[in-house]
Amino acid sequence: MEYFKRIENIDSIKELKRKLRKKKDMNSTEISKHVASLFYDLIQNSINEKTITTHSQLINLVSYFSKVFTAIDPVQFCIGNTIKRILHIIREVIKTNNEDQNKDILTNKIEEAKKNMKLLKNFDFTQINKKDNEENKETQNEKEELNDPITESDKDKILEEIGNIISEIESISQTIIDQKEIKDLIAEGDIILTSNYSQQVVEILAENAKTKKFKVFVCESAPLLREKSQAEELRKRKLDTVVIEDDDIYSVMNKFTKVKVLLGAKAILVNGGLVTYGGAYNICLLASMFSNPVIIAGGTTKLTPMYSFKHELYNEYLSPDLILGKNMDYQGDISSIQFNNPSLDYVPPNLITMYATDIGILNPNYLYKNFNEMYDLEDYEI
């Protein structure tokens, strides 16, 4: 633990902490890449310097800094997601080592049995099995107590897989738009309704605009009013873009017949639900009312091992000034008034049609299969 606290003061960790606190320096893809790169260096240096020598110490190190970084910004879910994937890599290496050891033990026993086949004919197999089971139990207990050292091969495997994660993160947007099924999401003459800013949404729209014409309505997304950056980016890419007030969403869906909702994700949960910026729930609810499809764009860095979203625990509450204005003249005693201005919305899976990700189109009802390949259940709550 002293070692963990000591390395908290190294420049790379202090720099990442600073950027996470500033919030505006990096988007989620950049944060994920920065986190993965930092842990690559941290793990490599700790093993090379012999300050971390066993698998359990390595898991403790990664878990410790997972808590450190996620505490800075609990709603920047990509931080914990990336670190939990690294923990999964470490656990897979341990599991593979154990399987290899068990194979070696089995092979040795078979060879020994072949050599002593004649003698075995006269043995009481019941007693052998009983003795064998007792020996296996003792061996298992010894393994549980044994803190296996990290070999050079283990280190290479772990770093190679973390390197693969970094490469995957760097190419997320490109991987999404390269898929044929993503290119076919939008048809000629569609009306696309979107809200807030999402790099993946911009890339999908820009890619589809190369071969077909459609109109994009960008909601103002009050009170944060994040529509400006989204609309400006789309117009730069020559898309027919109109900014509307949130009150006009119903009118757009009522007036047009080929409406598709395309939104970005803050977090994609195990139950198929979505966490994203405020206003999304109302949009998805209206889309359900008019039977319009809801497509959520997001990379695997958004896959968040949480089963349900708690508004009070995992949310960011904004200043009431965003709604009431900084210059409002309050009359009387307002000390007993509570202002509730959350920045995030939770959208249940029944309001979502599909997720457009870098691993293809995902059905909200079957997301758990992807989580099983990326995370270990014991790390969900870290």
C-alpha positions in Angstrom: 0.0 0.0 0.0 2.9 2.4 0.8 4.2 1.7 -2.7 0.9 2.5 -4.3 0.6 5.8 -2.4 4.2 6.6 -3.3 3.7 6.2 -7.1 0.6 8.4 -7.0 3.0 11.2 -7.1 4.7 10.3 -10.3 4.3 12.9 -13.1 2.1 10.7 -15.5 -0.4 9.9 -12.8 -0.6 13.5 -11.5 -1.1 14.7 -15.1 -4.0 12.3 -15.7 -5.6 13.4 -12.5 -5.3 17.0 -13.5 -6.9 16.3 -16.9 -9.8 14.3 -15.4 -10.5 17.1 -13.0 -10.6 19.7 -15.8 -13.1 17.5 -17.7 -12.9 19.5 -21.0 -9.4 18.5 -22.0 -10.4 15.1 -23.5 -13.3 13.2 -24.8 -14.1 9.7 -23.7 -12.0 8.0 -26.4 -9.0 10.1 -25.5 -9.5 9.4 -21.8 -9.7 5.7 -22.4 -6.5 5.7 -24.5 -4.7 7.8 -21.9 -5.8 5.5 -19.1 -4.8 2.3 -21.0 -1.4 3.8 -21.9 -0.7 4.9 -18.4 -1.4 1.4 -17.0 0.7 -0.1 -19.7 3.7 1.9 -18.5 2.8 1.4 -14.8 2.6 -2.4 -15.1 5.7 -2.6 -17.2 7.8 -0.5 -14.8 6.5 -2.1 -11.6 7.3 -5.6 -12.9 10.7 -4.6 -14.3 11.7 -2.8 -11.1 10.5 -5.9 -9.0 8.2 -3.7 -6.9 5.4 -5.9 -8.1 6.3 -9.6 -8.3 3.1 -11.6 -8.0 -0.2 -11.7 -9.7 -2.1 -10.8 -6.6 0.1 -7.7 -6.1 -0.6 -6.7 -9.7 -4.3 -7.1 -9.3 -4.2 -5.0 -6.1 -2.2 -2.3 -7.9 -4.6 -2.0 -10.8 -7.6 -2.1 -8.4 -6.2 0.6 -6.2 -5.7 3.0 -9.0 -9.1 2.1 -10.5 -10.6 3.6 -7.3 -8.3 6.6 -7.4 -9.2 7.6 -10.9 -12.9 6.8 -10.9 -13.3 8.8 -7.6 -12.2 11.9 -9.5 -15.0 11.7 -12.0 -17.5 8.9 -11.2 -19.7 9.6 -14.2 -16.8 9.3 -16.7 -17.5 5.6 -17.0 -14.9 4.9 -19.6 -12.2 5.2 -17.0 -13.4 2.2 -14.9 -14.4 0.3 -18.1 -10.8 0.5 -19.4 -9.2 -0.5 -16.1 -11.6 -3.4 -15.6 -10.7 -4.7 -19.1 -7.0 -4.7 -18.0 -8.0 -6.6 -14.8 -9.7 -9.2 -17.1 -6.5 -9.6 -19.1 -4.5 -10.3 -15.9 -7.0 -12.8 -14.7 -7.1 -14.6 -18.0 -3.3 -15.0 -17.9 -3.6 -16.5 -14.4 -6.4 -18.8 -15.6 -4.3 -19.9 -18.6 -1.3 -20.7 -16.4 -3.5 -22.8 -14.1 -4.9 -24.7 -17.0 -1.4 -25.4 -18.4 -0.3 -26.6 -14.9 -3.3 -28.9 -14.7 -2.6 -30.3 -18.1 1.0 -31.0 -17.1 -0.1 -32.8 -13.9 -2.6 -34.9 -15.9 0.0 -35.8 -18.5 2.5 -36.9 -15.8 -0.2 -39.0 -14.1 -1.1 -40.7 -17.4 2.6 -41.5 -18.1 3.1 -42.8 -14.6 0.0 -45.0 -14.9 1.2 -46.5 -18.2 4.6 -47.4 -16.7 2.9 -49.1 -13.8 0.0 -50.8 -15.6 0.9 -54.3 -14.5 1.1 -53.2 -10.8 -2.2 -51.3 -11.0 -4.1 -54.5 -11.9 -3.6 -55.7 -8.3 -4.5 -52.4 -6.6 -7.7 -51.5 -4.9 -8.9 -48.6 -7.2 -11.2 -47.3 -4.5 -8.3 -46.6 -2.3 -6.3 -45.1 -5.1 -9.1 -42.7 -6.0 -9.6 -41.8 -2.4 -5.9 -41.1 -1.9 -5.8 -39.2 -5.3 -8.7 -37.0 -4.2 -7.0 -36.2 -0.9 -3.8 -35.3 -2.8 -5.7 -33.1 -5.2 -7.4 -31.3 -2.3 -4.0 -30.7 -0.7 -2.5 -29.5 -4.0 -5.5 -27.2 -4.5 -5.1 -25.7 -1.1 -1.4 -25.2 -1.7 -2.2 -23.4 -5.0 -4.7 -21.1 -3.3 -2.1 -20.2 -0.7 0.7 -19.9 -3.3 1.2 -16.4 -4.7 2.5 -17.3 -8.1 5.3 -15.0 -9.4 4.9 -13.1 -12.6 7.0 -14.6 -15.3 8.5 -12.7 -18.2 6.0 -14.6 -20.4 3.2 -13.4 -18.2 4.4 -9.8 -18.5 4.7 -10.0 -22.2 1.2 -11.4 -22.6 -0.4 -8.8 -20.4 1.4 -5.9 -22.1 0.6 -7.3 -25.6 -3.2 -7.4 -24.7 -3.1 -3.9 -23.2 -1.4 -2.8 -26.5 -4.3 -4.3 -28.4 -6.8 -2.4 -26.3 -4.9 0.9 -27.1 -5.0 0.1 -30.8 -8.7 -0.8 -30.6 -9.4 2.5 -28.9 -7.5 4.6 -31.4 -9.5 3.1 -34.3 -13.0 3.0 -32.7 -14.7 5.6 -34.9 -13.1 4.3 -38.1 -14.0 0.7 -37.2 -17.6 1.7 -36.6 -18.1 3.4 -40.0 -16.2 0.7 -41.9 -18.9 -1.9 -41.2 -21.4 -2.4 -44.0 -24.4 -2.7 -41.6 -23.5 0.7 -40.1 -23.4 2.2 -43.6 -26.9 0.9 -44.3 -28.5 2.4 -41.1 -29.6 5.5 -42.9 -31.7 5.5 -46.1 -32.2 8.1 -48.8 -34.7 10.8 -47.6 -34.5 9.8 -43.9 -35.0 12.4 -41.2 -32.4 12.0 -38.5 -33.0 13.4 -35.0 -30.0 13.8 -32.7 -29.0 15.5 -29.5 -25.9 16.6 -27.7 -22.4 16.0 -29.1 -21.1 12.6 -30.1 -18.0 11.9 -32.3 -19.4 8.5 -33.3 -22.7 10.1 -34.3 -20.9 12.7 -36.5 -18.8 10.0 -38.2 -21.8 7.8 -38.9 -23.8 10.7 -40.4 -20.9 11.9 -42.4 -20.2 8.5 -43.8 -23.8 7.9 -44.9 -24.0 11.4 -46.4 -21.4 10.3 -49.0 -23.9 8.1 -50.8 -27.3 9.5 -49.9 -29.2 12.6 -49.0 -31.1 13.1 -45.7 -31.9 15.9 -43.2 -30.6 16.2 -39.7 -32.4 17.9 -36.8 -30.2 18.7 -33.8 -32.1 19.3 -30.6 -30.8 22.2 -28.5 -30.3 19.9 -25.4 -31.1 22.4 -22.7 -29.8 23.4 -20.3 -26.3 22.5 -21.4 -27.0 23.6 -25.0 -24.5 21.2 -26.5 -26.2 21.4 -29.9 -23.9 24.1 -31.3 -20.7 22.0 -31.5 -22.7 19.1 -33.0 -24.5 21.3 -35.6 -21.3 23.1 -36.5 -19.4 19.9 -37.1 -22.2 18.5 -39.3 -22.4 21.7 -41.4 -18.6 21.6 -41.9 -19.2 18.2 -43.4 -21.9 19.6 -45.8 -24.8 17.9 -44.1 -28.3 19.5 -44.3 -28.6 20.4 -40.6 -31.3 22.3 -38.6 -31.2 23.2 -34.9 -34.5 22.9 -33.1 -35.7 23.6 -29.6 -36.5 20.6 -27.4 -40.2 21.6 -27.5 -40.2 20.9 -31.3 -39.2 17.3 -31.0 -42.9 16.1 -31.0 -43.6 18.3 -34.0 -40.8 16.8 -36.0 -41.9 13.2 -35.3 -45.5 14.0 -35.9 -44.8 15.8 -39.3 -42.3 13.4 -40.9 -42.7 9.7 -41.5 -39.1 8.5 -42.0 -37.7 9.6 -38.7 -34.8 7.8 -37.0 -33.2 8.8 -33.7 -29.4 8.6 -33.5 -27.8 9.4 -30.2 -24.4 9.0 -28.5 -23.8 7.1 -25.3 -22.2 8.0 -22.0 -22.5 4.4 -20.8 -24.1 1.2 -22.2 -25.1 -1.1 -19.3 -25.3 -4.8 -18.9 -29.1 -4.9 -18.9 -29.2 -3.1 -22.3 -30.0 0.3 -20.8 -28.3 3.6 -21.7 -26.8 6.4 -19.8 -26.5 9.6 -21.8 -27.0 13.3 -21.5 -30.2 15.0 -20.3 -33.2 15.1 -22.6 -32.5 11.7 -24.2 -35.2 9.9 -22.3 -37.9 12.3 -23.6 -36.7 11.8 -27.1 -36.7 8.0 -26.9 -40.1 8.0 -25.2 -41.5 10.1 -28.1 -39.8 7.9 -30.6 -41.5 4.8 -29.0 -44.8 6.6 -29.2 -44.4 7.2 -33.0 -42.7 3.7 -33.6 -39.5 5.4 -34.8 -36.2 3.4 -34.4 -33.7 4.6 -31.8 -30.1 3.9 -32.7 -27.3 4.4 -30.1 -23.7 5.0 -31.4 -20.9 4.1 -29.1 -17.6 2.2 -28.9 -16.8 -0.7 -26.6 -15.2 1.8 -24.2 -18.8 2.7 -23.3 -19.7 -0.9 -22.3 -20.1 -0.4 -18.6 -20.5 -3.4 -16.2 -23.4 -2.0 -14.2 -26.8 -3.7 -14.2 -29.0 -0.7 -13.6 -28.5 3.0 -13.3 -29.1 4.9 -10.1 -29.8 8.6 -10.8 -28.7 9.7 -7.3 -25.5 7.7 -7.2 -24.2 8.0 -10.8 -25.1 11.4 -12.0 -23.7 14.9 -12.1 -25.9 17.7 -10.8 -25.6 21.1 -12.4 -26.0 24.6 -11.1 -29.5 25.9 -11.1 -28.1 29.0 -12.7 -28.2 27.1 -16.0 -32.0 27.1 -15.8 -32.8 30.2 -13.7 -30.0 32.5 -14.9 -27.1 34.0 -12.9 -28.8 37.4 -12.6 -32.2 36.3 -11.3 -33.3 38.4 -8.3 -34.4 35.9 -5.6 -37.1 37.3 -3.3 -37.4 36.1 0.2 -35.8 33.1 1.9 -34.9 30.3 -0.5 -32.8 28.3 1.8 -35.4 25.5 2.0 -35.7 25.2 -1.8 -33.9 22.3 -3.5 -32.9 22.6 -7.2 -32.7 19.3 -9.1 -30.8 19.7 -12.3 -29.1 16.4 -13.3 -27.0 16.3 -16.4 -27.6 12.6 -17.3 -30.6 10.5 -18.3 -31.2 6.8 -18.0 -33.0 5.2 -21.0 -34.3 1.6 -20.4 -33.6 -1.1 -23.0 -37.2 -1.3 -24.2 -36.9 2.2 -25.7 -33.7 1.3 -27.7 -33.7 -0.5 -31.0 -30.0 -1.2 -31.4 -26.5 -0.2 -30.5 -24.1 0.7 -33.3 -20.6 -0.2 -32.1 -17.1 -1.1 -33.3 -18.0 -4.8 -32.8 -21.2 -4.5 -34.9 -24.9 -4.0 -34.3 -25.8 -5.1 -30.9 -29.3 -6.1 -29.6 -30.0 -4.5 -26.2 -31.4 -7.8 -24.9 -28.2 -9.7 -25.5 -25.5 -7.4 -24.4 -24.4 -9.6 -21.5 -22.6 -11.9 -23.9 -20.2 -9.2 -24.9 -19.7 -8.2 -21.2 -18.7 -11.8 -20.4 -15.9 -11.6 -23.0 -14.5 -8.3 -21.7 -14.9 -8.2 -17.9 -14.8 -10.5 -14.9 -17.8 -10.5 -12.6 -15.7 -10.0 -9.5 -14.4 -6.7 -10.9 -17.9 -5.2 -11.6 -18.0 -3.4 -8.3 -14.5 -2.0 -8.2 
